[in-house]
Amino acid sequence: MKLGLSLRTMGPQSTRETLAECARAAEDAGLDEIFVPDHIAIPPDDAEGSGGRYLDPLTALAWLAAKTERIGLGTAVLILPYRPVLPTAKAIATVQELSGNRLGALGVGVGWMIPEFRALGVSPKSRARDTDRLLEFLVTAFAEDVVEQHGQKFLFLPRPPRPAILIGGAAPHALARAARFGDGWMPIGAKPAELAGHVQALRERFAAAGKPSPELAILTRLPLHEPNRAAELARAYADLGATRLVHSDRYKDAAELARSAEAIASRIRPAVA
């Protein structure tokens, strides 16, 4: 099971200095991956904790790739209906190409914040359809040099290895979308007991689609201040079949994030090895 951390690409923690320190701290601790979230247009009355300051996730990952050497990169999650199909696929391929294929986990979602859809001029009613359209193109573009959009054939190059597509969101819709387009599921904040039935359903859907066993990437807050309980929870996720475990929590500065990274490396990794 890969172990990772979510970095705060929002609020006062999203300065270039703090972000670079956090990424290097996670890498130095020996963690496998770092993840970034996605918001694009926070309304003033919903800006607590971030002040409305958010970095673009794919641009941030490209920058973080240049500040690190080994650690994997991921999104948790990229909101697909916010974005045009072809430029988004090109941006994903560019991050993968220039990072040396370190974009290992593309967590994606359909979105929920209505003010953001309104600011973009995008209808939330079409978000599922828009998400599927982008996913369908991603799968095709990373499989074939020559692709087509709007009746025009063109070369989709560079074409590095496609990152694993992990569908965020709730069952059953996320499970169906994962089996159709993705490599696995990324539930957020759910406890192991709440997931067991859904994980079995996910495996059945993948088997019916003729696909290999799905990935299960858990995004949650581990109680690192209680090491034994955190290790027990991580073991429960591993027993459930989790392939990735991503700790997501607020932190004040890079030093606090570094302590979390060290705790995961020293306490959680031995518990799930």
N, C-alpha and C positions, 0 to 999 in steps of 0.2 A: 504494500500500500504506500503510495507516494504521499509525502507530507508537505504541506505548503502553508503560506500566509497570505492574507489579503492586505495589500498596502492601501493607505488612505491617499487617494489622488484627489482629495477634496479638503477644504478648510485650510487652517494654518499648517497642517502637516504636509501639504502638497507643494512646498517650495522645492526647488531643484536640489538644494543642499540636503534637506531632510529625506527626500525621496531616494537620493543616491546613497545616503548612509543606511537607510532601511533596507534597500535592495542588497547592499554589500553585507549587511549584518545577517540577513537570511542566508545568503550564499556562504558566508564564512562559517555559519553554524552547521552547514551541511544539509540544509533543507533542499527539497527537490524542486519546488516551484514557488513563484509569487504570482498573485492574481490582482487585477484591478477591477473596480466596479464601473458603472455607466449611468451618468445623468447628464442631460444636455441643456436644460432650461428650467432651473429651480425657481418657483415663484417666491416673492419676498416673504410671504406668510408661512413658508415651509422650509426656511433656510437655517433652522436651528442646527448647530453642530458643524455646518459647512460654510455658512455665510453666503451660500449660493455659488461658491467657488468650486468648480469641478474641471478637471483636465479631461481632454478627449482620451478615451482609453487606448485606442490603437496607436495614436501619436505618442502617448506616454510609454507604451510598451516598447516602441521603437527606440525611444530615448533610453529606457532602462536597459535594453539589450546592449547598448553601447557602453553602459556603466558597469556591466557585469561580464563574467566569462563563461559560466557554466549553467547557472540556475535556469530552470524552465520558466516559461511565461504563459499566462492565461488570462482570460476574461471571466468575470463572475458577477453579472452576465452582461453580454453585449445585446442591446435592445435592437433587434433587426428591423422592425417596421419604421424606426426613425430614419433609416438610411437607404439611399439608392442602391440598387442591386449591383451594377457593374463596378462603380468606384469603391464600394465596400469590399467586394471580392478582391479587387486589385490592391487595396490597402492591406488586407489580411495576407495576401501572397507576398507583398513587399516586406512586411514585418517578418514573415517566416524566412524569406530569402536572406535578408540582411542580418538576421539574428543567428544564422547557421542552423536553421530548423529547430529553434528552441521554443517556438510557439506550439506547445504540446496540447493545450486544452482550450478550445474555443467554446466557453459556456455562452449560451445564447438564450434570449427570452423574448416574449411578445410585448412586455411592458404593461404598466398599470397606472402611471401617473398622468391623469387626463390633462392637466395644464401643459405638460410637455408636448403631448400630441397637438394641443391647440396652438402652441407657439410654433410648431413645425408646419402647421396647416395640413396635418395628416389625420384622417378619420380613425379613431380608435375602433370603430365598428369593422374596419377592414384589416385590423392588425394580424389576425390569424392567417388570413389569406396572403398578406404582404410578407409575413414571416416565412410561410411555406415557399413562396416564389423565390425569395433570396436563398433559402436553403437548397432548393432544387438546383439553382444556378451554381451555388458553391460546389455541390457534389459533382456536377458535370464539369465545371471549369477546372477543378483539380484533377480530373481524370482524363481530359482530352486537350490536346494543344489547340485544336480548332473548335470554337464554340460559336453560338449564334444568339443574338439578341435583336428583337424587332426586325427580323428578316435579314439581318446583316451578319455574315460570317466573319470571324476575325481570330487572330492568334491570341491566346491567353498565355502570355509568357512574361516573366519567368513562371514556371509551374513547379514550385518546390513540393515536398510532401504535404498533403493536407493535414492540418491539425485535427485532433479528435473533436468531433462536434458533440457537445454535451448539452442536452436540452434542459433548461431550467423551467420551473413551474410545477403546478400541482397535477396529480393524477386525476382522471385518466387521460386528459388531453395531452399532457407532456409525454406520457408513455407512448401514446399512439404516434406522436410526432417523432419521438426518438427512434421508434422501430422503423418508421418510414424514411427518415433522412439522416439520423444521427448514429453515433457510436455508443451513446449511453445517456444517463439521466443525471442531473445535478439538482437534487432537492436542497432547499435552504432552511436551516434551523429546525429540522424534524428530528425527533428522538428515534433510536433504533426500533423500539416497539411499535412506533407509528408507521414505520417503513416496511416492515417484514412482508405484509401482504402485497404491497405495491411492487416490491422488488421481485417477488415471485411472478406477478403478472407481467412485469417488464421482461423477465427471462422467457416467459411463454410467448410474448409478442415477438421477441427477437428470433426465437426458434421457428415460429410460424413463418417469419419472413425469410428464413434461410440465412440468418446472419449469425456471426459468432456471439459468444456470451457478452452481454453489454457491460460497459463500464458503469460504475456507480461512484460519482464524485460528490462527497458530502461537504457542504459549506455550513459551518456552525461556529459557535463560540465555545471553546473548551474551557472548563473551569481551572485554568492553570494555577490559580492561587490555592487550589486543593489538589496537589499532584496525584494522590491515589485515586481520587474520583475522576480526574481527567484521564488517567491511564485506563481505568475501568471503562469509561465511555468510549475511548478510542478502540479498545479491544472489542467492545460490542459492535461498533461499526465494521471493524475488520471481520468479525465472525459473520456479519450480515453479507459480506462480499464486497465491501467498499474497496475501490481501486485507488481512490484519492481522498484525502482528508485535508480540508482547508480551514484553518483557524481564522476567524474574522472577529475583530474586536476593536474598540476605540483605543487609541494610545495618545499620550501627550507629545512625545518626541521620539527621536530615533533610539535613544537609550532604553526607553521603555519597550519599544518594539524588539530591540536586540535581546532583552531579557526574556521576552516571550519566545523568540526563536531558539534561544539556548535551552529554555525549559522544554520545548517540543523535542529538540534534538536529544536531550539527556534523559527525559522522563517518558515521552510518548513513543519515540522510536524503539527503545528496548521493549516496551510493552506490546508492540505489534509486530516485532521482528519474527 
